């Protein structure tokens, strides 16, 4: 079968090689999947460069979010041949291949109407945002949710999930194209942070009260300024630090304004509570079937365009998710 291999560290276009490798051998409690689509992430670039926190042995194949069809599973297991699934392959045998074997614990069924690209694109983003908003943030109907970087993968998911529960959603994004995306995703108010002050607008939209929940995957100055428009009893969700700077939290300010700064480490949560993740996955699938959420996909690439897709992702000018469709996958195992 064909697979993309990283055989030495460097820029993706220099070190990624498509090669013929043996078909995967399914181990006990694994499912072998014919890969139909895979979503790319910025950390895939860091993996190629050797700059990511996880450093798999060379050579390796990345691709942490896939969708496809089960072609082999244990007889008494939870999956059967022919099922449509989404899965989270683990390094060093990721999903940028025609077939991959994945632990049963990392495989999830998907609705028949969901496209392969949608299934690959929503695994991490929607589960992260669902856990953040409803487990850590306790977001409720009627509350005000401020979503930073609303045109991104997790941000766009947070907008839709916030609207699905009945919150008023205010989103920030940079530039006309990305603010339009946020509006199209359902945000009630959209702020262009290139030209507008989100603190002033949030205060105006809430009659001075502030946002009940702030979803922050950016960090840095965005976090610092978010503290100026958080409501009494509000919750600031720390999703990540895409802005490149990790802020500090003045405890006296937390005390005076009576708000919470809440960490969201989804990966660790998923490791500790896999059964709860599966319950949340089913709830997300139900929201999809009800038409309340639809993954935001920037562009679909063919399997042989992976280096090109990663180069585009490296510019950070994309929005939503970048997906690779495995149109060249074999017909049978």
Secondary structure, DSSP 4 states (H G I P E B T S, - for coil): -EEEEE-S-S-HHHHEEEEE-PPPPPPTTEEEEEEEEEEE-HHHHHHHHT-SS--PPSSBB---EEEEEEEE--TTSS--TT-EEEE---TTB-SSBSEEEEEGGGEEE--TTS-HHHHHHHHHHHHHHHIIIIIIS---TT-EEEESSTTBHHHHHHHHHHHHHT-EEEEEESSHHHHHHHHHTT-SEEEETTTS-HHHHHHHHTTT--EEEEEESS-HHHHHHHGGGEEEEEEEEE---TTS------HHHHHHHT-EEEE--HHHHHHH-HHHHHHHHHHHHHHHHTTS----EEEEEEGGGHHHHHHHHHTT---BEEEEE-TT--S--
